[in-house]
């Protein structure tokens, strides 16, 4: 099946439909439900708007509108989507445009200007599907429908919005229910204006779009700028550049949210310097004290003088009591000699390999809130110490990834359930039943029904917190009557193989 006709709409309106920021258009004629057509982004110079763009479009949408207008070409037009009309209504002339303005991209003044210009205003609810790849056609000044010289396939495998979200938005608009998050929409517009300059503004804009359940606001691949040096930790640790390795270790602990207000250069956390002769390689004071010694090497074994130096400098510079209260590390690539291993165990030193430190920092960069230092601390204070500590730290990291994957699984299950049933929300007990029936659910044989339900509920609360924002929550009278709904996916990248 193919489509051989297109409807002309202002370029910003087409962009809003493709992004899922609106589900309606303002055609010049009534459109019969079921009619299909490509969306042609017209230039307002050919079909003038009744007001200037700054007066016609709401402030939160105006940056996007300007970008869409700036992308127009005088010779060719790009068709990126087709639509099927689901419903079309003629607005009652007595209806106030206030709520319609809040629910769409057009200002209150735009609705009044259109009514004065056209008399009748047609509101078409459009189900939009993206075309991949887009097609190029010559520009036209046709104000309504026109025939295409190149047909467009009407595949429905790439919708701008999912079924459940479209239906929810459609009902909200038909009932004229006020928007739930107008402040977020306004903030999106502010971030849109800054996103070409500031990476963090672009990230926040993308997060807001997901929270608002807009369909296709382009997501920039999330690459923490610190990844450039994080991915050099292992390589540097296995080199002869001990000074650079020490700097990377200090930067790593700052990235992990450790700090040190000590002004003594011999017990510093300054990543642009090193401990030097007679100084401690790593010292953190908050949130709990940490002291460490670094030994970069290619093939050398780590001698006992490295562990002995950590003890000596700790006692000399920090004092015995302060030193003994510290979590202790030796960051080393090489194997410890027999004496050094015995000293590390006797002095409760955690030996961490450079690749393990890099793995820990990659986890922090990919999932900033995943590492709870107060949960990590008991792991570091318990046996085993020495070289076997590296194994226990890896188990901790793997456990955090497993926990994240379980949460991601819950998000996927909830999303699939609401899309399949077209229900807006799900209860804990419903999700518990889905969890038991899903073959991909992690094993829970060691948990009772009450324990598993409680664990699922804790995960749901965490995922629906403002800082996570993967789910939304409608509180009930108790935990059994709480209901949850999908907002955005949780992507968990597996740890890299170093």
C-alpha positions as CSV (number, residue, x, y, z in Angstrom):
1,X,0.0,0.0,0.0
2,X,1.2,3.5,-0.7
3,X,0.1,7.1,-0.4
4,X,0.1,9.5,-3.4
5,X,-1.3,12.7,-1.8
6,X,0.2,15.2,0.7
7,X,-1.3,17.8,2.9
8,X,0.4,21.1,3.3
9,X,1.0,22.4,6.9
10,X,3.4,25.0,8.3
11,X,6.8,23.5,8.8
12,X,6.8,24.0,12.6
13,X,3.4,22.2,12.8
14,X,4.8,19.2,10.9
15,X,7.9,19.2,13.2
16,X,5.6,19.2,16.3
17,X,3.6,16.2,15.0
18,X,6.7,14.2,14.2
19,X,8.2,14.9,17.6
20,X,5.0,13.9,19.3
21,X,4.6,17.3,20.9
22,X,1.1,17.7,19.4
23,X,-1.3,15.2,17.9
24,X,-3.5,17.7,16.1
25,X,-3.3,19.9,13.0
26,X,-5.4,22.9,11.9
27,X,-6.3,22.1,8.2
28,X,-8.2,24.5,6.1
29,X,-10.9,21.9,5.3
30,X,-12.6,19.1,7.2
31,X,-10.7,15.8,6.9
32,X,-12.7,12.5,6.9
33,X,-11.4,10.0,9.6
34,X,-9.4,7.3,8.0
35,X,-7.9,9.5,5.3
36,X,-4.1,9.0,4.8
37,X,-1.6,11.6,3.5
38,X,2.0,12.6,3.6
39,X,2.9,15.7,5.7
40,X,4.4,18.5,3.6
41,X,6.3,21.2,5.5
42,X,5.2,24.5,3.9
43,X,6.9,27.8,4.1
44,X,4.7,30.5,5.7
45,X,5.9,32.8,3.0
46,X,3.8,30.8,0.5
47,X,0.8,30.3,2.9
48,X,1.1,33.2,5.4
49,X,0.2,32.7,9.0
50,X,-2.3,35.2,10.5
51,X,0.4,36.3,13.0
52,X,4.2,36.4,13.2
53,X,5.8,33.1,14.5
54,X,6.5,34.7,17.8
55,X,2.8,35.6,18.2
56,X,1.5,32.4,16.7
57,X,3.4,29.8,18.6
58,X,3.6,29.4,22.3
59,X,7.0,30.4,23.9
60,X,7.9,26.8,24.9
61,X,7.6,25.8,21.2
62,X,9.1,28.9,19.6
63,X,12.7,27.7,19.5
64,X,11.7,24.6,17.7
65,X,9.5,26.6,15.3
66,X,12.3,28.9,14.4
67,X,14.6,25.9,13.8
68,X,12.0,24.3,11.5
69,X,11.6,27.5,9.5
70,X,15.3,28.0,9.2
71,X,15.7,24.5,7.7
72,X,13.3,25.2,4.8
73,X,14.8,25.1,1.3
74,X,13.4,27.2,-1.6
75,X,13.9,24.4,-4.2
76,X,13.1,21.2,-2.4
77,X,11.1,20.0,0.6
78,X,11.7,16.9,2.7
79,X,8.8,14.7,3.6
80,X,9.6,12.8,6.8
81,X,6.2,11.4,7.9
82,X,2.7,10.5,6.8
83,X,-0.5,10.6,8.9
84,X,-3.9,9.1,9.2
85,X,-6.8,11.2,10.5
86,X,-8.4,9.6,13.5
87,X,-11.0,12.3,14.3
88,X,-11.9,15.7,13.0
89,X,-14.0,18.3,14.8
90,X,-15.3,21.8,14.0
91,X,-14.7,24.0,17.0
92,X,-17.7,25.7,18.5
93,X,-17.3,29.5,18.0
94,X,-18.4,30.0,21.6
95,X,-15.5,27.8,23.0
96,X,-12.7,29.6,24.8
97,X,-9.3,28.8,23.2
98,X,-7.6,29.0,26.6
99,X,-7.4,25.2,27.3
100,X,-6.8,24.4,23.6
101,X,-3.8,26.8,23.7
102,X,-2.4,25.0,26.8
103,X,-2.8,21.6,25.2
104,X,-1.3,22.5,21.8
105,X,1.6,24.6,20.3
106,X,-0.5,27.6,19.3
107,X,-1.1,30.8,21.4
108,X,-4.4,32.1,22.6
109,X,-4.0,34.9,20.0
110,X,-3.4,32.4,17.2
111,X,-6.7,30.7,17.9
112,X,-8.5,34.0,17.8
113,X,-6.7,35.1,14.6
114,X,-7.5,31.9,12.9
115,X,-11.2,32.2,13.8
116,X,-11.3,35.7,12.5
117,X,-9.6,34.7,9.3
118,X,-11.3,31.4,8.5
119,X,-14.6,31.4,10.4
120,X,-14.6,27.7,11.1
121,X,-11.6,26.1,12.7
122,X,-11.1,22.4,12.0
123,X,-9.1,20.4,14.5
124,X,-7.8,17.1,13.0
125,X,-6.4,14.4,15.3
126,X,-3.6,12.8,13.4
127,X,-1.8,9.5,14.0
128,X,1.7,10.1,12.6
129,X,4.3,7.7,11.3
130,X,7.8,8.5,10.3
131,X,9.2,7.7,6.8
132,X,12.6,6.2,6.7
133,X,14.4,7.3,4.6
134,X,12.6,10.6,4.0
135,X,11.9,11.7,0.4
136,X,12.7,14.9,-1.4
137,X,10.2,16.6,-3.6
138,X,10.1,20.0,-5.4
139,X,8.6,22.8,-3.3
140,X,5.0,23.8,-3.9
141,X,2.7,26.7,-2.8
142,X,-0.4,24.5,-2.7
143,X,-2.3,25.5,0.5
144,X,-4.2,22.2,1.1
145,X,-3.9,18.7,-0.6
146,X,-1.9,17.9,-3.7
147,X,-0.8,14.9,-5.6
148,X,2.7,13.4,-5.2
149,X,4.8,12.4,-8.1
150,X,6.5,9.8,-5.8
151,X,4.3,7.6,-3.7
152,X,5.0,7.1,0.0
153,X,4.8,3.7,1.7
154,X,2.3,3.7,4.6
155,X,4.2,1.4,6.9
156,X,3.1,1.7,10.5
157,X,6.2,0.3,12.2
158,X,7.7,3.7,13.1
159,X,5.0,5.7,14.9
160,X,5.7,9.1,16.5
161,X,3.7,8.0,19.5
162,X,2.7,4.5,20.9
163,X,-0.9,3.4,20.9
164,X,-1.5,4.0,24.6
165,X,0.1,7.4,24.7
166,X,-1.7,8.6,21.6
167,X,-5.0,7.4,23.0
168,X,-4.4,9.1,26.3
169,X,-3.4,12.4,24.7
170,X,-6.4,12.2,22.4
171,X,-8.9,11.7,25.2
172,X,-7.2,14.5,27.2
173,X,-7.6,16.9,24.3
174,X,-11.2,15.9,23.4
175,X,-12.2,16.3,27.1
176,X,-10.3,19.6,27.2
177,X,-8.4,18.5,30.3
178,X,-5.6,20.9,31.4
179,X,-2.0,19.8,30.8
180,X,-0.4,18.0,33.7
181,X,3.0,19.5,33.5
182,X,3.0,23.1,32.0
183,X,6.1,24.1,34.0
184,X,8.1,21.2,32.4
185,X,7.0,22.3,28.9
186,X,8.1,25.9,29.7
187,X,11.5,24.6,30.9
188,X,11.8,22.5,27.8
189,X,11.5,25.6,25.7
190,X,14.2,27.4,27.7
191,X,16.6,24.4,27.3
192,X,15.8,24.2,23.6
193,X,17.1,27.7,23.2
194,X,20.4,26.8,25.0
195,X,20.9,23.2,23.8
196,X,23.1,24.1,20.8
197,X,25.6,25.8,23.1
198,X,25.5,23.7,26.4
199,X,25.7,19.9,26.6
200,X,23.9,19.9,29.9
201,X,21.0,21.9,28.5
202,X,20.7,19.4,25.7
203,X,20.7,16.5,28.2
204,X,18.0,18.2,30.4
205,X,15.9,18.9,27.3
206,X,16.0,15.3,26.3
207,X,15.1,14.1,29.8
208,X,12.1,16.5,29.9
209,X,10.9,15.3,26.6
210,X,10.9,11.7,27.9
211,X,9.1,12.7,31.1
212,X,6.4,14.5,29.0
213,X,6.1,11.4,26.8
214,X,6.9,13.2,23.6
215,X,7.8,10.7,20.9
216,X,10.8,11.8,18.8
217,X,12.7,14.6,20.4
218,X,16.2,13.6,19.2
219,X,18.3,12.1,21.9
220,X,22.0,12.9,21.9
221,X,24.1,9.8,22.8
222,X,24.9,10.1,26.5
223,X,28.7,10.2,26.7
224,X,30.0,11.6,29.9
225,X,32.9,14.0,29.0
226,X,35.0,12.4,31.7
227,X,34.9,9.1,29.8
228,X,37.9,10.4,27.8
229,X,40.2,10.1,30.9
230,X,38.3,7.3,32.6
231,X,39.0,5.0,29.7
232,X,42.7,5.6,30.1
233,X,42.9,4.4,33.7
234,X,43.8,0.8,32.9
235,X,46.3,1.7,30.2
236,X,48.1,4.2,32.4
237,X,48.1,1.8,35.4
238,X,50.0,-0.7,33.2
239,X,52.5,1.9,32.1
240,X,55.7,3.4,33.6
241,X,53.9,6.8,34.1
242,X,53.4,6.7,37.8
243,X,52.7,10.4,38.2
244,X,49.8,10.3,35.6
245,X,48.4,7.2,37.2
246,X,48.3,8.9,40.6
247,X,46.5,11.9,39.1
248,X,43.9,9.6,37.5
249,X,43.3,7.8,40.8
250,X,42.7,11.2,42.5
251,X,40.3,12.3,39.7
252,X,38.5,9.0,40.1
253,X,37.8,9.5,43.8
254,X,36.6,13.1,43.1
255,X,34.3,11.6,40.4
256,X,33.0,9.1,43.0
257,X,32.1,12.1,45.2
258,X,34.9,12.0,47.7
259,X,36.5,15.2,48.9
260,X,39.3,16.6,51.0
261,X,39.5,20.1,52.5
262,X,43.0,19.4,53.9
263,X,45.5,22.1,52.9
264,X,48.5,19.9,53.5
265,X,50.1,19.2,50.1
266,X,51.4,15.9,51.5
267,X,47.8,14.7,52.1
268,X,46.0,16.1,49.2
269,X,43.3,15.2,46.7
270,X,44.4,17.8,44.1
271,X,44.2,15.9,40.7
272,X,46.7,18.4,39.1
273,X,49.5,17.4,41.6
274,X,50.9,14.3,43.1
275,X,52.0,13.3,46.6
276,X,55.6,13.5,45.6
277,X,58.5,12.5,47.8
278,X,57.2,12.1,51.4
279,X,53.6,12.6,50.5
280,X,50.5,10.3,50.5
281,X,49.3,9.4,47.0
282,X,45.6,9.6,47.9
283,X,43.8,11.0,50.9
284,X,40.1,11.6,51.2
285,X,38.2,13.0,54.2
286,X,34.6,12.9,53.2
287,X,32.2,11.2,53.3
288,X,34.6,8.8,55.1
289,X,38.4,8.8,55.2
290,X,40.3,6.9,52.6
291,X,44.1,6.6,52.2
292,X,45.9,5.0,49.3
293,X,49.2,4.3,47.5
294,X,49.6,4.0,43.8
295,X,52.0,1.8,41.8
296,X,51.9,1.9,38.1
297,X,54.0,-0.7,36.3
298,X,54.2,-2.9,33.2
299,X,55.8,-6.1,34.5
300,X,57.1,-5.4,37.9
301,X,55.9,-7.1,41.1
302,X,54.8,-4.8,43.9
303,X,57.4,-4.9,46.7
304,X,56.8,-4.7,50.4
305,X,58.1,-1.2,50.5
306,X,54.9,0.0,48.8
307,X,52.6,-1.3,51.6
308,X,55.2,-0.3,54.2
309,X,55.3,3.3,52.8
310,X,51.5,3.5,53.1
311,X,51.7,2.6,56.8
312,X,54.7,4.8,57.5
313,X,53.3,7.9,55.7
314,X,49.8,7.4,57.2
315,X,51.1,7.3,60.7
316,X,53.6,10.2,60.1
317,X,51.3,12.6,58.2
318,X,47.8,11.7,59.5
319,X,48.6,10.3,62.9
320,X,48.0,6.7,64.0
321,X,44.4,7.1,65.0
322,X,43.3,8.9,61.9
323,X,45.2,6.4,59.7
324,X,43.7,3.4,61.4
325,X,40.1,4.8,60.8
326,X,40.8,5.1,57.0
327,X,39.7,2.6,54.3
328,X,43.1,1.6,52.8
329,X,43.9,1.0,49.2
330,X,46.9,-0.1,47.1
331,X,46.3,0.6,43.4
332,X,48.7,-1.6,41.5
333,X,48.9,-3.5,38.2
334,X,51.6,-5.9,39.2
335,X,51.4,-8.9,41.5
336,X,52.3,-8.3,45.1
337,X,55.4,-10.2,46.4
338,X,54.7,-12.7,49.2
339,X,55.8,-10.2,51.9
340,X,53.8,-7.3,50.4
341,X,50.7,-9.5,50.2
342,X,51.1,-10.6,53.8
343,X,51.5,-6.9,54.9
344,X,48.4,-5.9,52.9
345,X,46.3,-8.5,54.5
346,X,47.6,-7.8,58.0
347,X,47.0,-4.0,57.5
348,X,43.5,-4.4,56.0
349,X,44.6,-2.9,52.6
350,X,42.4,-3.4,49.6
351,X,44.5,-4.1,46.5
352,X,42.6,-2.8,43.4
353,X,43.7,-3.4,39.8
354,X,43.6,-0.4,37.4
355,X,41.0,-2.2,35.2
356,X,38.8,-2.6,38.2
357,X,39.0,1.1,39.1
358,X,38.2,1.9,35.5
359,X,35.2,-0.4,35.6
360,X,34.0,1.3,38.8
361,X,34.3,4.7,37.2
362,X,32.5,3.6,34.0
363,X,29.6,2.5,36.2
364,X,29.6,5.9,37.9
365,X,29.7,7.8,34.5
366,X,26.9,5.7,33.0
367,X,24.7,5.6,36.0
368,X,25.7,8.6,38.3
369,X,23.4,7.6,41.2
370,X,24.1,3.9,41.2
371,X,27.1,3.9,43.6
372,X,26.1,4.5,47.2
373,X,29.4,5.1,49.0
374,X,27.9,4.2,52.3
375,X,26.9,0.8,50.9
376,X,30.3,0.4,49.3
377,X,32.1,1.2,52.6
378,X,31.2,-2.1,54.4
379,X,32.5,-4.0,51.4
380,X,35.9,-2.3,51.7
381,X,36.1,-2.8,55.5
382,X,35.5,-6.5,55.4
383,X,37.7,-9.4,54.4
384,X,39.3,-10.4,52.1
385,X,42.1,-7.9,51.9
386,X,45.2,-8.0,49.8
387,X,44.9,-9.1,46.2
388,X,41.6,-11.0,46.9
389,X,40.0,-7.6,47.6
390,X,40.0,-6.9,43.9
391,X,37.6,-9.9,43.5
392,X,35.2,-8.6,46.2
393,X,35.2,-5.1,44.6
394,X,34.3,-6.7,41.2
395,X,31.5,-8.6,42.9
396,X,30.2,-5.3,44.3
397,X,30.3,-3.7,40.9
398,X,28.6,-6.7,39.2
399,X,25.9,-6.6,42.0
400,X,25.2,-3.0,41.2
401,X,24.8,-3.8,37.5
402,X,22.5,-6.7,38.3
403,X,20.4,-4.4,40.5
404,X,20.2,-1.9,37.6
405,X,19.2,-4.6,35.2
406,X,16.5,-5.8,37.5
407,X,15.1,-2.3,37.6
408,X,15.3,-2.0,33.8
409,X,13.4,-5.2,33.6
410,X,10.6,-3.9,35.7
411,X,10.4,-0.7,33.5
412,X,10.2,-2.9,30.4
413,X,7.5,-5.1,31.9
414,X,5.4,-2.2,33.0
415,X,5.8,-0.5,29.6
416,X,4.8,-3.7,27.8
417,X,1.8,-4.3,30.1
418,X,0.3,-0.8,29.6
419,X,0.8,-0.9,25.9
420,X,-0.7,-4.4,25.5
421,X,-3.7,-3.7,27.8
422,X,-4.1,0.0,26.9
423,X,-4.4,0.6,30.7
424,X,-2.7,3.8,31.8
425,X,-1.5,2.4,35.2
426,X,-0.6,-0.8,37.0
427,X,-0.7,-1.8,40.6
428,X,2.0,-3.6,42.5
429,X,0.0,-6.8,42.7
430,X,-0.6,-6.8,38.9
431,X,3.1,-6.2,38.2
432,X,4.0,-9.0,40.6
433,X,1.8,-11.4,38.6
434,X,3.4,-10.2,35.4
435,X,6.9,-10.6,37.0
436,X,6.2,-14.3,37.9
437,X,5.0,-15.1,34.4
438,X,7.8,-13.4,32.5
439,X,10.5,-15.9,31.6
440,X,13.1,-13.1,31.6
441,X,12.5,-12.2,35.2
442,X,15.5,-12.8,37.5
443,X,15.2,-15.9,39.8
444,X,13.3,-15.1,43.0
445,X,13.0,-18.6,44.5
446,X,14.8,-17.4,47.6
447,X,12.1,-14.8,48.4
448,X,8.6,-15.3,49.7
449,X,5.6,-13.8,48.0
450,X,5.5,-10.9,50.5
451,X,9.3,-10.3,50.2
452,X,9.2,-10.2,46.4
453,X,6.2,-7.9,46.4
454,X,8.0,-5.6,48.9
455,X,11.1,-5.7,46.7
456,X,9.2,-4.8,43.6
457,X,7.4,-2.0,45.4
458,X,10.7,-0.5,46.6
459,X,12.0,-0.6,43.1
460,X,8.8,1.1,41.8
461,X,9.1,3.8,44.4
462,X,12.8,4.4,43.4
463,X,12.0,4.4,39.7
464,X,9.2,6.9,40.2
465,X,11.3,9.4,42.2
466,X,11.9,12.8,40.6
467,X,15.6,12.0,40.3
468,X,15.0,8.7,38.4
469,X,11.9,9.7,36.4
470,X,11.4,6.3,34.7
471,X,8.0,5.8,36.1
472,X,5.2,8.0,37.5
473,X,3.2,7.2,40.6
474,X,-0.4,7.8,41.6
475,X,-0.4,7.4,45.4
476,X,-3.3,5.4,47.0
477,X,-4.4,4.9,50.6
478,X,-1.7,2.3,51.1
479,X,1.1,0.6,49.0
480,X,-1.4,-1.9,47.5
481,X,-3.5,0.8,46.0
482,X,-0.6,2.8,44.6
483,X,-0.6,2.8,40.8
484,X,2.3,3.4,38.5
485,X,2.7,4.4,34.9
486,X,5.5,4.5,32.3
487,X,7.5,7.6,31.6
488,X,10.8,6.6,30.0
489,X,13.1,3.6,29.4
490,X,16.0,2.7,31.7
491,X,19.0,1.7,29.6
492,X,21.7,-0.3,31.4
493,X,25.0,-0.7,29.5
494,X,26.9,-3.9,30.6
495,X,30.4,-3.3,32.0
496,X,33.1,-3.1,29.4
497,X,35.6,-5.9,28.9
498,X,39.0,-4.5,29.7
